[in-house]
Amino acid sequence: MMGMADGFLADDLWNWCAAGRIDPGRVRGALAGALERPVLDLGPPGPAGALLCDVYHVGGDLPTVIDVYLAPSDVAEETVASAVAVRLGVAVLLPDDTLNPSRYVLAEPDGTLRAVHVDERETDDGVERRHVRPCTGADPACVLADGCGRSRFKPTPTPERPAAA
């Protein structure tokens, strides 16, 4: 879906999750502040250029699920997620640019972005994500699935596994 409303390009869907159980209104407020645009709950259409944002809770270490509809395509998703993480004061997890199903980008409460791996479990309420750990290139998830080293978000070297020369 590609559209233009009030000069904003809107054709993306963002699916994030955040640490802690965060009130949906607080999430929408942080997103609106980061983008300087209205953000509404799913429902009747709002003002032109408004984003739609569904927030619900599941179990796991990142229990607040954030689905952003009509997300702007003219700004990097990780930039917005980082700004939202800072505003909320919690970590926000978003998909990365690999095909590795356990690999994500974590936007830290201080705005730092880093590659991580996460264990997922499907439940009746949705996907629960647990055991967030840095992508080091040595994690079994790195070895089993190709792509960690090709990402814009490189694995973080450890003393046991220094960066390749």
JOLIN-V989085 format. One record per residue. SS is DSSP state (helix for helix, strand for strand, loop for the rest). Layout:
SS, SS
This chain:
loop, loop, strand, strand, strand, loop, loop, strand, strand, strand, strand, strand, strand, strand, strand, strand, strand, strand, loop, loop, loop, loop, loop, helix, helix, helix, helix, helix, helix, helix, helix, helix, helix, helix, helix, loop, loop, loop, strand, strand, loop, loop, loop, loop, loop, loop, loop, loop, loop, loop, strand, strand, strand, strand, strand, strand, strand, loop, loop, strand, loop, loop, loop, strand, strand, strand, strand, strand, strand, strand, strand, strand, loop, loop, loop, loop, helix, helix, helix, helix, helix, helix, helix, helix, helix, helix, helix, helix, loop, loop, loop, strand, strand, strand, strand, loop, loop, loop, loop, loop, loop, loop, strand, strand, strand, strand, strand, loop, loop, loop, loop, loop, strand, strand, strand, strand, strand, strand, strand, strand, strand, strand, strand, loop, loop, strand, strand, strand, strand, strand, strand, strand, strand, strand, loop, loop, loop, loop, loop, helix, helix, helix, helix, helix, loop, loop, loop, helix, helix, helix, loop, loop, loop, loop, loop, loop, loop, strand, loop, loop, strand, loop, loop, loop, loop
